[in-house]
């Protein structure tokens, strides 16, 4: 085993670490708990070797079918539910509107927008209006 790797292993197993070395050992030990298949999937995703992308990563691309998954509970810079109501902080409203447009306009044929969080009731009229040719399931 190369010396650098053996030093990392020794440090990882040590019980008397502090500061940065303790955090590095904790991270290294936690990383070993992640199944290898998940590590491979992450690398494939990061290297854009999967059919999945973030909304920020698809600008300019087109796909036959697109599923936009929205989780307003995870974001602070965007809120698609409030954007559909037209009521939010002006800056966030504009950012949300732009990202929603980029996400939805990638589809050539099929588009599904799935909210993982509850959509405000006041957003439904806009959803019915914007997706008039499709189906909206509240």
C-alpha positions, 0 to 999 in steps of 0.5 A: 500500500502506498505510504500516503494511503497507509497514513490516511488509513492509520489516521482514519482509525485513530481515536485521538484526533482533533480539529481538521484531522478528526473531521477528515477521519469522520468523513472518511469513515462515513464515506465507507458506509455509502454503498459502492453502487451509490458512489458510482451513480453519483459519479455518473450523475456528476459527469452527466452520464444519466438522463437526469439533470438539475433545472440549472443544468439544462438551459439550451437543451431539449428533450422529448419528454421532461419531468420537472420535480419541484420541492419548495421545501428545499429551496430558499432562492425559489418558490414555485408554488408562490410564483404560481400565485403571483405573490412573493418577494419580487426578486424571488418571484422573478428568479422562480419564474425564470427557472420554471420557464427554463425547466418547462420549455425543455420538453419537445412533446411531453411535460409533467410537473410534479410538486413534492410539497403542497401547492397553494390553492391560489396557485391552481387558477394559474396552473389551469391557465398555463397548462390549459392543453394538459391535465392538472391534478391538484 
